[in-house]
Amino acid sequence: MTVRKIQQVIQGQPASDGAGVKLIRSLGSADHLRLDPFLMLDAFSSENPDDYVAGFPSHPHRGFETVTYLLDGHMLHEDHLGNRGNLKSGAVQWMTAGRGIIHSEMPQQENGRMRGFQLWINLPAKEKMKPAGYRDIQAAEIPEVSFASGSLKIISGIYNGTAAPVQGGSTEPIYWDVSLKRNGKFKSEIPGTHNVYVYPFEGSIEIGDRVLKMHQGGVLGSGAKIEVKAGADGARFLVLAAKPLKEPVVQYGPFVMNTREEIEQAIRDYQSGELTKAA
């Protein structure tokens, strides 16, 4: 069974979004730094409220899904559909923008640590205009599996027979949060149909003969399994995998479609109020 090796290393870049939230952008810092169907991966982590307190005021999306995983802190989600959800430490918000959603994500704390990730997953052309949807997944709903050298939280997909709250979909996404002890090892099969991205956010890891340090994402090549070893201080990393869509991607800010014409229509729909009307 072929073990996947690192094909490309993507260095996370400092950036800001929303009303000035400071973050590290890994996937998506440039058009060629994506991994189909993943459009963007942002990591945010700060104990300084000036870095996050302004949050992400009301803004639109169309054509993809957003997955917000909060490690530490408290955020409030509100959208035009009337959804209102409190995202607290360890919880996940899985939102399908579809044909259109307008939402906000605002910190509910004025001090303390705010840490987490936002991942954008593309939707196939046939699903880009489907009705918007939203789901809160509380920390207690996310399965955690322990093994000899660490543990794994299953946000989406299946690991060794244990299923996450989110499964299936056109891209069959896998989203794991893996913790390893000092020099610990992690091995797992992942479908050969999937693209795979590994992102350490604590410590460092080795894949084959290459080392990934904090905020260095690794695009893995073809194969049927992954093998990861933690460094001397242990490690915590994300494993992201999904089936590629192999479709054109045209992005303009919060809109991701297949053609320029569809982007122009999205802008017109947002300006006229059509973006959020039911299909």
ABEGO torsion letter per residue (X at the ends): XBBBBBABBBBBBBBBBEAGBBBBBBBGABAABBBOABABBBBBBBABAAAAAAEBBBBBBBGBBBBBBBABEBBBBBBAAGBBBBBBBGBBBBBBAEAEBBBBBBBABABEBBBEBBBBBBBBAAAAABBBBBBBBBAAABBBBBBAAEBBBBABEBBGGBBBABBEEAAGBBBBBBBBBBGBBBBBBBBAABBBBBBBABEBBBBEABBBBBGBBBBBBBEABBBBBBBAAEBBBBBBBBBBAGBBBBBBEABBBABAAAAAAAAAAAAAGAAABBX
